[in-house]
Amino acid sequence: MYLYKPTSHILYLLTFDIEAWYHLYPKPYKHVIFQKDVYPASLERDTRRIFHLLEEKSLKATFFWLGEDAKKHPGLVRELHDYGHEIGVHSFSHLRIREMDKVTFKLNTEQALKTIEDITGEKVKSYRAPDFSITEKDLWALEILQDLGIERDCSTIAGSHFGGQIIPAAPFLIKNNGVVLKEFPVSSFPFLGHNFKYAGSGYFRITPYGFLNHKITTSPYVMSYFHPRDFDTLIHKKIKWDPYLKLKYRMGAGRAFRHLGQLSEVIPWISLREAENGIDWEAAEVVEI
Ligand SMILES: [Zn+2]
């Protein structure tokens, strides 16, 4: 069994948010939504590229699927599941928590869970909110997630302020109003007044490999997060978008997949499901809000 206790062991978590390329923030990007049907092949192709890399390296990861995309690609969801990857949920239609009331959030999450569970035949237990959007103003979402059978959440950012407390840089228990969830925060470090989420997406793409390698190999806990589009260089030829988006989503896309492959030679990435049983939850910090 993989054993992890805060400060004395290492834990490297590999996660992907599987969603179509056009779920970008900040919203709204109307000209992007207008083009959303222009490039339908990207999700399947880019996710299969990730799948093959992990097969090659014999690694397992957690794939947080968007419900509406799982519905379009049931065969791929099933293949990932049957291979041994964990299938988590990333909402149905990529609305942030603050864009929904309680009823809408519950229906949206239920719809995503049903879609995925009907495909895999297995209960989904891991969740990540779109845009890491569970904040201290949306704590009601935790109770709904627990009611729906979610046990592990990855919607917080290490080092950020949350209900008057600072989110730890390690797995912890989040408690609120009788709800208890196992929380796996995304890794970050403070940079120019901002939490720099170096282990995923645009932050990973723009960070020089030497620094990434040093930071990840010397950290006791790393939670990564990638999207299929992070590794897609064709997208910039297919989609007409403004210079800001081009800069934000193009920078480093050509080298990010290579960097993930290089890191995967030396990093023993695992999924959340694999990590949970090895963690000494008695020793984990409790954030009670
Ligand atoms: Zn997302």
py3Dmol code that shows the C-alpha trace and the ligand (Angstrom):
import py3Dmol

protein = """\
ATOM      1  CA  MET A   1       0.000   0.000   0.000  1.00  0.00           C
ATOM      2  CA  TYR A   2       1.146   3.539  -0.774  1.00  0.00           C
ATOM      3  CA  LEU A   3       1.545   5.326   2.550  1.00  0.00           C
ATOM      4  CA  TYR A   4       1.319   9.061   2.877  1.00  0.00           C
ATOM      5  CA  LYS A   5       1.504  11.203   5.964  1.00  0.00           C
ATOM      6  CA  PRO A   6       1.803  14.960   5.663  1.00  0.00           C
ATOM      7  CA  THR A   7       5.448  16.128   5.795  1.00  0.00           C
ATOM      8  CA  SER A   8       7.023  12.658   5.737  1.00  0.00           C
ATOM      9  CA  HIS A   9       6.004  11.086   2.422  1.00  0.00           C
ATOM     10  CA  ILE A  10       5.409  12.104  -1.143  1.00  0.00           C
ATOM     11  CA  LEU A  11       2.192  12.057  -3.081  1.00  0.00           C
ATOM     12  CA  TYR A  12       1.926  12.873  -6.775  1.00  0.00           C
ATOM     13  CA  LEU A  13      -1.583  12.997  -8.201  1.00  0.00           C
ATOM     14  CA  LEU A  14      -2.259  13.009 -11.932  1.00  0.00           C
ATOM     15  CA  THR A  15      -5.619  14.403 -13.007  1.00  0.00           C
ATOM     16  CA  PHE A  16      -7.229  15.553 -16.251  1.00  0.00           C
ATOM     17  CA  ASP A  17     -10.398  17.572 -16.807  1.00  0.00           C
ATOM     18  CA  ILE A  18     -11.905  16.075 -19.943  1.00  0.00           C
ATOM     19  CA  GLU A  19     -13.981  18.732 -21.657  1.00  0.00           C
ATOM     20  CA  ALA A  20     -14.342  20.181 -25.155  1.00  0.00           C
ATOM     21  CA  TRP A  21     -11.765  22.846 -26.089  1.00  0.00           C
ATOM     22  CA  TYR A  22     -14.184  25.788 -25.876  1.00  0.00           C
ATOM     23  CA  HIS A  23     -14.820  25.741 -22.101  1.00  0.00           C
ATOM     24  CA  LEU A  24     -12.577  28.726 -21.461  1.00  0.00           C
ATOM     25  CA  TYR A  25     -12.483  31.372 -18.736  1.00  0.00           C
ATOM     26  CA  PRO A  26     -13.111  34.191 -18.193  1.00  0.00           C
ATOM     27  CA  LYS A  27     -16.515  34.057 -19.857  1.00  0.00           C
ATOM     28  CA  PRO A  28     -18.206  35.027 -22.035  1.00  0.00           C
ATOM     29  CA  TYR A  29     -16.306  34.436 -25.209  1.00  0.00           C
ATOM     30  CA  LYS A  30     -19.187  34.630 -27.650  1.00  0.00           C
ATOM     31  CA  HIS A  31     -16.960  34.360 -30.707  1.00  0.00           C
ATOM     32  CA  VAL A  32     -15.558  31.121 -29.275  1.00  0.00           C
ATOM     33  CA  ILE A  33     -18.961  29.622 -28.566  1.00  0.00           C
ATOM     34  CA  PHE A  34     -20.011  30.570 -32.097  1.00  0.00           C
ATOM     35  CA  GLN A  35     -17.200  28.329 -33.392  1.00  0.00           C
ATOM     36  CA  LYS A  36     -17.714  25.444 -30.991  1.00  0.00           C
ATOM     37  CA  ASP A  37     -18.696  22.966 -33.702  1.00  0.00           C
ATOM     38  CA  VAL A  38     -15.706  23.826 -35.898  1.00  0.00           C
ATOM     39  CA  TYR A  39     -13.287  21.424 -34.282  1.00  0.00           C
ATOM     40  CA  PRO A  40     -15.181  18.409 -32.867  1.00  0.00           C
ATOM     41  CA  ALA A  41     -12.399  15.845 -33.244  1.00  0.00           C
ATOM     42  CA  SER A  42     -10.014  17.398 -30.755  1.00  0.00           C
ATOM     43  CA  LEU A  43     -11.300  15.939 -27.478  1.00  0.00           C
ATOM     44  CA  GLU A  44     -11.161  12.305 -28.594  1.00  0.00           C
ATOM     45  CA  ARG A  45      -7.803  12.680 -30.324  1.00  0.00           C
ATOM     46  CA  ASP A  46      -6.075  14.594 -27.521  1.00  0.00           C
ATOM     47  CA  THR A  47      -7.504  12.372 -24.762  1.00  0.00           C
ATOM     48  CA  ARG A  48      -6.318   9.262 -26.625  1.00  0.00           C
ATOM     49  CA  ARG A  49      -2.851  10.804 -26.828  1.00  0.00           C
ATOM     50  CA  ILE A  50      -2.848  11.149 -23.032  1.00  0.00           C
ATOM     51  CA  PHE A  51      -4.236   7.604 -22.666  1.00  0.00           C
ATOM     52  CA  HIS A  52      -1.415   6.156 -24.788  1.00  0.00           C
ATOM     53  CA  LEU A  53       1.243   8.063 -22.838  1.00  0.00           C
ATOM     54  CA  LEU A  54      -0.056   6.629 -19.561  1.00  0.00           C
ATOM     55  CA  GLU A  55      -0.223   3.128 -21.064  1.00  0.00           C
ATOM     56  CA  GLU A  56       3.395   3.482 -22.149  1.00  0.00           C
ATOM     57  CA  LYS A  57       4.483   4.606 -18.677  1.00  0.00           C
ATOM     58  CA  SER A  58       2.153   2.176 -16.803  1.00  0.00           C
ATOM     59  CA  LEU A  59       0.565   5.035 -14.852  1.00  0.00           C
ATOM     60  CA  LYS A  60      -2.992   5.515 -13.600  1.00  0.00           C
ATOM     61  CA  ALA A  61      -4.781   8.851 -13.345  1.00  0.00           C
ATOM     62  CA  THR A  62      -8.135  10.399 -12.476  1.00  0.00           C
ATOM     63  CA  PHE A  63     -10.132  11.700 -15.453  1.00  0.00           C
ATOM     64  CA  PHE A  64     -12.795  14.217 -14.434  1.00  0.00           C
ATOM     65  CA  TRP A  65     -15.310  14.031 -17.279  1.00  0.00           C
ATOM     66  CA  LEU A  66     -17.753  16.733 -18.194  1.00  0.00           C
ATOM     67  CA  GLY A  67     -21.169  14.997 -18.404  1.00  0.00           C
ATOM     68  CA  GLU A  68     -22.121  16.435 -21.804  1.00  0.00           C
ATOM     69  CA  ASP A  69     -18.811  15.286 -23.304  1.00  0.00           C
ATOM     70  CA  ALA A  70     -19.003  11.845 -21.662  1.00  0.00           C
ATOM     71  CA  LYS A  71     -22.370  11.478 -23.401  1.00  0.00           C
ATOM     72  CA  LYS A  72     -20.713  12.191 -26.773  1.00  0.00           C
ATOM     73  CA  HIS A  73     -17.760   9.829 -26.155  1.00  0.00           C
ATOM     74  CA  PRO A  74     -19.092   6.840 -24.149  1.00  0.00           C
ATOM     75  CA  GLY A  75     -16.648   4.403 -25.751  1.00  0.00           C
ATOM     76  CA  LEU A  76     -13.644   6.427 -24.634  1.00  0.00           C
ATOM     77  CA  VAL A  77     -14.990   6.810 -21.075  1.00  0.00           C
ATOM     78  CA  ARG A  78     -15.482   3.028 -20.925  1.00  0.00           C
ATOM     79  CA  GLU A  79     -12.009   2.289 -22.304  1.00  0.00           C
ATOM     80  CA  LEU A  80     -10.323   4.533 -19.727  1.00  0.00           C
ATOM     81  CA  HIS A  81     -12.384   2.974 -16.943  1.00  0.00           C
ATOM     82  CA  ASP A  82     -11.752  -0.610 -18.091  1.00  0.00           C
ATOM     83  CA  TYR A  83      -8.023   0.066 -18.283  1.00  0.00           C
ATOM     84  CA  GLY A  84      -8.049   1.025 -14.583  1.00  0.00           C
ATOM     85  CA  HIS A  85      -8.119   4.812 -14.643  1.00  0.00           C
ATOM     86  CA  GLU A  86     -10.480   6.485 -12.210  1.00  0.00           C
ATOM     87  CA  ILE A  87     -13.437   8.307 -13.749  1.00  0.00           C
ATOM     88  CA  GLY A  88     -14.465  11.404 -11.780  1.00  0.00           C
ATOM     89  CA  VAL A  89     -17.036  14.077 -12.588  1.00  0.00           C
ATOM     90  CA  HIS A  90     -16.577  17.718 -13.638  1.00  0.00           C
ATOM     91  CA  SER A  91     -20.273  18.817 -13.722  1.00  0.00           C
ATOM     92  CA  PHE A  92     -22.590  18.294 -16.703  1.00  0.00           C
ATOM     93  CA  SER A  93     -22.298  21.533 -18.642  1.00  0.00           C
ATOM     94  CA  HIS A  94     -19.330  23.409 -17.149  1.00  0.00           C
ATOM     95  CA  LEU A  95     -21.228  26.064 -15.206  1.00  0.00           C
ATOM     96  CA  ARG A  96     -19.389  27.515 -12.233  1.00  0.00           C
ATOM     97  CA  ILE A  97     -21.067  27.000  -8.847  1.00  0.00           C
ATOM     98  CA  ARG A  98     -21.930  30.706  -8.547  1.00  0.00           C
ATOM     99  CA  GLU A  99     -23.798  30.550 -11.841  1.00  0.00           C
ATOM    100  CA  MET A 100     -26.304  28.091 -10.332  1.00  0.00           C
ATOM    101  CA  ASP A 101     -28.769  27.961  -7.466  1.00  0.00           C
ATOM    102  CA  LYS A 102     -28.983  24.854  -5.253  1.00  0.00           C
ATOM    103  CA  VAL A 103     -31.641  23.115  -7.338  1.00  0.00           C
ATOM    104  CA  THR A 104     -29.810  23.710 -10.626  1.00  0.00           C
ATOM    105  CA  PHE A 105     -26.487  22.582  -9.142  1.00  0.00           C
ATOM    106  CA  LYS A 106     -28.043  19.369  -7.843  1.00  0.00           C
ATOM    107  CA  LEU A 107     -29.770  18.577 -11.145  1.00  0.00           C
ATOM    108  CA  ASN A 108     -26.660  19.412 -13.170  1.00  0.00           C
ATOM    109  CA  THR A 109     -24.405  17.217 -11.009  1.00  0.00           C
ATOM    110  CA  GLU A 110     -26.948  14.364 -10.890  1.00  0.00           C
ATOM    111  CA  GLN A 111     -27.233  14.422 -14.678  1.00  0.00           C
ATOM    112  CA  ALA A 112     -23.448  14.187 -15.034  1.00  0.00           C
ATOM    113  CA  LEU A 113     -23.192  11.370 -12.487  1.00  0.00           C
ATOM    114  CA  LYS A 114     -25.966   9.361 -14.129  1.00  0.00           C
ATOM    115  CA  THR A 115     -24.394   9.788 -17.577  1.00  0.00           C
ATOM    116  CA  ILE A 116     -20.997   8.537 -16.400  1.00  0.00           C
ATOM    117  CA  GLU A 117     -22.244   5.803 -14.073  1.00  0.00           C
ATOM    118  CA  ASP A 118     -24.529   4.399 -16.802  1.00  0.00           C
ATOM    119  CA  ILE A 119     -21.436   4.061 -19.007  1.00  0.00           C
ATOM    120  CA  THR A 120     -19.017   2.549 -16.475  1.00  0.00           C
ATOM    121  CA  GLY A 121     -21.436   0.751 -14.146  1.00  0.00           C
ATOM    122  CA  GLU A 122     -19.489   2.147 -11.203  1.00  0.00           C
ATOM    123  CA  LYS A 123     -20.288   4.839  -8.612  1.00  0.00           C
ATOM    124  CA  VAL A 124     -18.357   8.075  -9.162  1.00  0.00           C
ATOM    125  CA  LYS A 125     -16.705   9.325  -5.964  1.00  0.00           C
ATOM    126  CA  SER A 126     -14.387  12.121  -7.093  1.00  0.00           C
ATOM    127  CA  TYR A 127     -15.453  15.632  -8.117  1.00  0.00           C
ATOM    128  CA  ARG A 128     -13.853  18.819  -9.406  1.00  0.00           C
ATOM    129  CA  ALA A 129     -15.871  21.998  -9.898  1.00  0.00           C
ATOM    130  CA  PRO A 130     -15.386  23.889 -13.190  1.00  0.00           C
ATOM    131  CA  ASP A 131     -12.808  26.665 -12.700  1.00  0.00           C
ATOM    132  CA  PHE A 132     -12.166  25.486  -9.080  1.00  0.00           C
ATOM    133  CA  SER A 133     -15.337  27.386  -8.251  1.00  0.00           C
ATOM    134  CA  ILE A 134     -16.262  26.123  -4.779  1.00  0.00           C
ATOM    135  CA  THR A 135     -15.634  29.130  -2.550  1.00  0.00           C
ATOM    136  CA  GLU A 136     -16.614  30.071   0.993  1.00  0.00           C
ATOM    137  CA  LYS A 137     -19.789  31.584  -0.503  1.00  0.00           C
ATOM    138  CA  ASP A 138     -20.816  28.259  -2.054  1.00  0.00           C
ATOM    139  CA  LEU A 139     -20.398  25.885   0.898  1.00  0.00           C
ATOM    140  CA  TRP A 140     -23.936  24.602   0.378  1.00  0.00           C
ATOM    141  CA  ALA A 141     -22.522  22.725  -2.614  1.00  0.00           C
ATOM    142  CA  LEU A 142     -20.539  20.421  -0.291  1.00  0.00           C
ATOM    143  CA  GLU A 143     -23.696  19.024   1.286  1.00  0.00           C
ATOM    144  CA  ILE A 144     -25.243  18.324  -2.116  1.00  0.00           C
ATOM    145  CA  LEU A 145     -22.045  16.616  -3.288  1.00  0.00           C
ATOM    146  CA  GLN A 146     -21.991  14.398  -0.192  1.00  0.00           C
ATOM    147  CA  ASP A 147     -25.707  13.564  -0.650  1.00  0.00           C
ATOM    148  CA  LEU A 148     -24.886  12.484  -4.209  1.00  0.00           C
ATOM    149  CA  GLY A 149     -22.184  10.085  -2.984  1.00  0.00           C
ATOM    150  CA  ILE A 150     -19.100  12.210  -3.669  1.00  0.00           C
ATOM    151  CA  GLU A 151     -16.314  11.483  -1.164  1.00  0.00           C
ATOM    152  CA  ARG A 152     -13.280  13.226  -2.702  1.00  0.00           C
ATOM    153  CA  ASP A 153     -13.195  16.821  -3.884  1.00  0.00           C
ATOM    154  CA  CYS A 154     -10.482  18.642  -5.852  1.00  0.00           C
ATOM    155  CA  SER A 155     -12.009  22.106  -6.149  1.00  0.00           C
ATOM    156  CA  THR A 156      -9.768  24.124  -3.834  1.00  0.00           C
ATOM    157  CA  ILE A 157      -6.376  25.761  -4.383  1.00  0.00           C
ATOM    158  CA  ALA A 158      -3.517  25.301  -1.908  1.00  0.00           C
ATOM    159  CA  GLY A 159      -2.531  28.602  -0.318  1.00  0.00           C
ATOM    160  CA  SER A 160      -5.830  30.356  -1.067  1.00  0.00           C
ATOM    161  CA  HIS A 161      -8.067  31.915   1.582  1.00  0.00           C
ATOM    162  CA  PHE A 162     -11.166  29.918   2.408  1.00  0.00           C
ATOM    163  CA  GLY A 163     -13.586  30.805   5.200  1.00  0.00           C
ATOM    164  CA  GLY A 164     -10.926  32.749   7.107  1.00  0.00           C
ATOM    165  CA  GLN A 165      -8.394  29.906   6.782  1.00  0.00           C
ATOM    166  CA  ILE A 166      -5.587  29.066   4.374  1.00  0.00           C
ATOM    167  CA  ILE A 167      -5.992  25.927   2.269  1.00  0.00           C
ATOM    168  CA  PRO A 168      -3.178  23.461   3.180  1.00  0.00           C
ATOM    169  CA  ALA A 169      -0.727  22.128   0.589  1.00  0.00           C
ATOM    170  CA  ALA A 170      -1.671  18.514   1.399  1.00  0.00           C
ATOM    171  CA  PRO A 171      -4.816  16.373   1.485  1.00  0.00           C
ATOM    172  CA  PHE A 172      -7.125  17.483   4.286  1.00  0.00           C
ATOM    173  CA  LEU A 173     -10.636  16.978   5.633  1.00  0.00           C
ATOM    174  CA  ILE A 174     -13.084  19.775   4.950  1.00  0.00           C
ATOM    175  CA  LYS A 175     -15.926  19.975   7.468  1.00  0.00           C
ATOM    176  CA  ASN A 176     -18.964  22.174   7.228  1.00  0.00           C
ATOM    177  CA  ASN A 177     -22.370  21.843   8.840  1.00  0.00           C
ATOM    178  CA  GLY A 178     -22.118  18.071   9.364  1.00  0.00           C
ATOM    179  CA  VAL A 179     -20.535  17.434   5.958  1.00  0.00           C
ATOM    180  CA  VAL A 180     -17.082  15.803   5.739  1.00  0.00           C
ATOM    181  CA  LEU A 181     -15.240  15.478   2.432  1.00  0.00           C
ATOM    182  CA  LYS A 182     -11.696  14.396   1.640  1.00  0.00           C
ATOM    183  CA  GLU A 183     -10.121  17.380  -0.050  1.00  0.00           C
ATOM    184  CA  PHE A 184      -7.184  17.240  -2.471  1.00  0.00           C
ATOM    185  CA  PRO A 185      -6.154  20.845  -3.248  1.00  0.00           C
ATOM    186  CA  VAL A 186      -4.458  21.859  -6.469  1.00  0.00           C
ATOM    187  CA  SER A 187      -0.787  22.739  -5.946  1.00  0.00           C
ATOM    188  CA  SER A 188       0.327  26.354  -6.149  1.00  0.00           C
ATOM    189  CA  PHE A 189       2.927  28.791  -4.878  1.00  0.00           C
ATOM    190  CA  PRO A 190       2.575  32.540  -4.273  1.00  0.00           C
ATOM    191  CA  PHE A 191       3.791  34.657  -7.195  1.00  0.00           C
ATOM    192  CA  LEU A 192       3.175  38.390  -7.597  1.00  0.00           C
ATOM    193  CA  GLY A 193       0.166  38.249  -5.288  1.00  0.00           C
ATOM    194  CA  HIS A 194      -1.357  35.336  -7.182  1.00  0.00           C
ATOM    195  CA  ASN A 195      -1.558  31.573  -6.548  1.00  0.00           C
ATOM    196  CA  PHE A 196       0.536  30.178  -9.397  1.00  0.00           C
ATOM    197  CA  LYS A 197      -0.927  26.721 -10.123  1.00  0.00           C
ATOM    198  CA  TYR A 198       2.292  25.441 -11.667  1.00  0.00           C
ATOM    199  CA  ALA A 199       1.260  21.779 -11.948  1.00  0.00           C
ATOM    200  CA  GLY A 200      -1.413  22.240 -14.572  1.00  0.00           C
ATOM    201  CA  SER A 201      -2.834  23.789 -17.698  1.00  0.00           C
ATOM    202  CA  GLY A 202      -1.542  27.250 -18.782  1.00  0.00           C
ATOM    203  CA  TYR A 203       0.763  27.631 -15.772  1.00  0.00           C
ATOM    204  CA  PHE A 204       2.452  24.315 -16.598  1.00  0.00           C
ATOM    205  CA  ARG A 205       2.705  25.237 -20.287  1.00  0.00           C
ATOM    206  CA  ILE A 206       4.491  28.535 -19.675  1.00  0.00           C
ATOM    207  CA  THR A 207       6.842  27.353 -16.916  1.00  0.00           C
ATOM    208  CA  PRO A 208      10.383  26.351 -18.022  1.00  0.00           C
ATOM    209  CA  TYR A 209      10.977  22.601 -17.709  1.00  0.00           C
ATOM    210  CA  GLY A 210      13.989  22.929 -15.390  1.00  0.00           C
ATOM    211  CA  PHE A 211      11.941  24.831 -12.851  1.00  0.00           C
ATOM    212  CA  LEU A 212       8.945  22.501 -13.187  1.00  0.00           C
ATOM    213  CA  ASN A 213      11.133  19.452 -12.701  1.00  0.00           C
ATOM    214  CA  HIS A 214      12.803  20.961  -9.642  1.00  0.00           C
ATOM    215  CA  LYS A 215       9.562  22.180  -8.088  1.00  0.00           C
ATOM    216  CA  ILE A 216       7.664  18.924  -8.628  1.00  0.00           C
ATOM    217  CA  THR A 217      10.446  16.533  -7.631  1.00  0.00           C
ATOM    218  CA  THR A 218      11.175  18.460  -4.424  1.00  0.00           C
ATOM    219  CA  SER A 219       7.545  18.917  -3.311  1.00  0.00           C
ATOM    220  CA  PRO A 220       6.039  16.308  -0.953  1.00  0.00           C
ATOM    221  CA  TYR A 221       2.579  16.797  -2.469  1.00  0.00           C
ATOM    222  CA  VAL A 222       1.672  17.659  -6.048  1.00  0.00           C
ATOM    223  CA  MET A 223      -1.847  17.801  -7.475  1.00  0.00           C
ATOM    224  CA  SER A 224      -1.771  18.304 -11.235  1.00  0.00           C
ATOM    225  CA  TYR A 225      -4.620  19.266 -13.597  1.00  0.00           C
ATOM    226  CA  PHE A 226      -4.553  19.146 -17.378  1.00  0.00           C
ATOM    227  CA  HIS A 227      -7.054  19.403 -20.218  1.00  0.00           C
ATOM    228  CA  PRO A 228      -6.876  17.739 -23.648  1.00  0.00           C
ATOM    229  CA  ARG A 229      -6.519  21.216 -25.233  1.00  0.00           C
ATOM    230  CA  ASP A 230      -3.344  21.921 -23.232  1.00  0.00           C
ATOM    231  CA  PHE A 231      -1.464  19.662 -25.625  1.00  0.00           C
ATOM    232  CA  ASP A 232      -3.239  20.672 -28.832  1.00  0.00           C
ATOM    233  CA  THR A 233      -1.239  22.686 -31.352  1.00  0.00           C
ATOM    234  CA  LEU A 234      -3.696  22.284 -34.246  1.00  0.00           C
ATOM    235  CA  ILE A 235      -6.391  24.220 -32.401  1.00  0.00           C
ATOM    236  CA  HIS A 236      -4.712  27.499 -33.241  1.00  0.00           C
ATOM    237  CA  LYS A 237      -4.971  26.788 -36.942  1.00  0.00           C
ATOM    238  CA  LYS A 238      -8.599  25.673 -36.806  1.00  0.00           C
ATOM    239  CA  ILE A 239     -10.121  28.358 -34.591  1.00  0.00           C
ATOM    240  CA  LYS A 240     -10.213  32.089 -35.267  1.00  0.00           C
ATOM    241  CA  TRP A 241      -9.913  33.859 -31.957  1.00  0.00           C
ATOM    242  CA  ASP A 242      -8.555  37.107 -30.601  1.00  0.00           C
ATOM    243  CA  PRO A 243      -4.874  37.756 -29.767  1.00  0.00           C
ATOM    244  CA  TYR A 244      -5.443  37.472 -26.003  1.00  0.00           C
ATOM    245  CA  LEU A 245      -6.951  33.974 -26.228  1.00  0.00           C
ATOM    246  CA  LYS A 246      -4.351  32.973 -28.767  1.00  0.00           C
ATOM    247  CA  LEU A 247      -1.628  33.996 -26.336  1.00  0.00           C
ATOM    248  CA  LYS A 248      -3.317  32.436 -23.295  1.00  0.00           C
ATOM    249  CA  TYR A 249      -4.060  29.088 -24.934  1.00  0.00           C
ATOM    250  CA  ARG A 250      -1.164  28.783 -27.368  1.00  0.00           C
ATOM    251  CA  MET A 251       1.843  29.524 -25.164  1.00  0.00           C
ATOM    252  CA  GLY A 252       3.748  26.336 -24.464  1.00  0.00           C
ATOM    253  CA  ALA A 253       1.201  24.013 -26.099  1.00  0.00           C
ATOM    254  CA  GLY A 254       3.896  22.624 -28.395  1.00  0.00           C
ATOM    255  CA  ARG A 255       6.138  21.482 -25.558  1.00  0.00           C
ATOM    256  CA  ALA A 256       3.664  20.705 -22.729  1.00  0.00           C
ATOM    257  CA  PHE A 257       3.021  17.099 -23.786  1.00  0.00           C
ATOM    258  CA  ARG A 258       6.740  16.423 -24.067  1.00  0.00           C
ATOM    259  CA  HIS A 259       7.258  17.899 -20.602  1.00  0.00           C
ATOM    260  CA  LEU A 260       4.501  15.730 -19.133  1.00  0.00           C
ATOM    261  CA  GLY A 261       6.135  12.696 -20.747  1.00  0.00           C
ATOM    262  CA  GLN A 262       9.562  13.616 -19.343  1.00  0.00           C
ATOM    263  CA  LEU A 263       8.155  14.123 -15.856  1.00  0.00           C
ATOM    264  CA  SER A 264       6.266  10.851 -16.109  1.00  0.00           C
ATOM    265  CA  GLU A 265       9.615   9.042 -16.486  1.00  0.00           C
ATOM    266  CA  VAL A 266      10.558  10.046 -12.928  1.00  0.00           C
ATOM    267  CA  ILE A 267       7.324  10.891 -11.116  1.00  0.00           C
ATOM    268  CA  PRO A 268       5.225   7.995  -9.703  1.00  0.00           C
ATOM    269  CA  TRP A 269       1.891   9.646 -10.530  1.00  0.00           C
ATOM    270  CA  ILE A 270      -1.224   7.976  -9.141  1.00  0.00           C
ATOM    271  CA  SER A 271      -4.993   8.554  -9.226  1.00  0.00           C
ATOM    272  CA  LEU A 272      -7.057   9.931  -6.347  1.00  0.00           C
ATOM    273  CA  ARG A 273      -8.656   6.546  -5.831  1.00  0.00           C
ATOM    274  CA  GLU A 274      -5.230   4.928  -5.384  1.00  0.00           C
ATOM    275  CA  ALA A 275      -4.101   7.735  -3.083  1.00  0.00           C
ATOM    276  CA  GLU A 276      -7.062   7.739  -0.743  1.00  0.00           C
ATOM    277  CA  ASN A 277      -6.494   4.381   0.913  1.00  0.00           C
ATOM    278  CA  GLY A 278      -2.834   5.074   1.578  1.00  0.00           C
ATOM    279  CA  ILE A 279      -3.430   8.358   3.364  1.00  0.00           C
ATOM    280  CA  ASP A 280      -3.427   8.498   7.142  1.00  0.00           C
ATOM    281  CA  TRP A 281      -6.581  10.618   7.459  1.00  0.00           C
ATOM    282  CA  GLU A 282      -6.250  10.670  11.270  1.00  0.00           C
ATOM    283  CA  ALA A 283      -3.087  12.751  10.789  1.00  0.00           C
ATOM    284  CA  ALA A 284      -4.543  14.989   8.107  1.00  0.00           C
ATOM    285  CA  GLU A 285      -5.376  18.604   8.822  1.00  0.00           C
ATOM    286  CA  VAL A 286      -9.051  19.463   9.372  1.00  0.00           C
ATOM    287  CA  VAL A 287     -10.421  22.673   7.914  1.00  0.00           C
ATOM    288  CA  GLU A 288     -13.718  23.356   9.644  1.00  0.00           C
ATOM    289  CA  ILE A 289     -15.766  26.231   8.298  1.00  0.00           C
TER     290      ILE A 289
END
"""
ligand_1 = """\
1
ZN
Zn -13.085 22.539 -16.747
"""
view = py3Dmol.view(width=600, height=400)
view.addModel(protein, "pdb")
view.setStyle({"model": 0}, {"cartoon": {"style": "trace"}})
view.addModel(ligand_1, "xyz")
view.setStyle({"model": 1}, {"stick": {}})
view.zoomTo()
view.show()
